Amino acid sequence: YFGHSAGQSIIRGQNIKKLKHCPVAILMGCSSGTLVDKGEYDTDGYIMNYLLGGSPAVVANLWDVTDKSIDQLTGKMFNTWGLLKNNNNNTNNNISLVEAVSSSRDACTLPYLIGAAPIIYGI
């Protein structure tokens, strides 16, 4: 999902929880990975719907990001992970999602602000 927040206006969390096999979710909206406290040991956030729906991993942003910078980071992440065709034939098909996100942080203008926002929940 690319847009504002985590896509709550597109699909209800209850529908995501009911999925039998939810694929890896990539939520690149502002603050899409923010969790809120629900007591001393319990947290909640929209990304929890994906994890409870069986998604092995969720890529989400912890805080607000600029669209141009996060688009640059996401493009590099997709290329590194092998989702998009790259002009270079030097692609490594054994790159994990975690490695792809980590190595893409410097693709945006502010790598220590915007580049640090995307994190991965899950395995």
HELIX and SHEET records of a PDB file:
HELIX    1   1 GLY A   13  LYS A   17  1                                   5    
HELIX    2   2 ILE A   47  LEU A   52  1                                   6    
HELIX    3   3 ASP A   67  TRP A   81  1                                  15    
HELIX    4   4 LEU A   97  SER A  104  1                                   8    
HELIX    5   5 ARG A  105  ALA A  107  5                                   3    
SHEET    1   A 3 ALA A  25  LEU A  27  0                                        
SHEET    2   A 3 ALA A  57  ASN A  61  1                                        
SHEET    3   A 3 PRO A 118  GLY A 122 -1                                        
SHEET    1   B 2 VAL A  36  ASP A  37  0                                        
SHEET    2   B 2 THR A  43  ASP A  44 -1                                        
END                                                                             
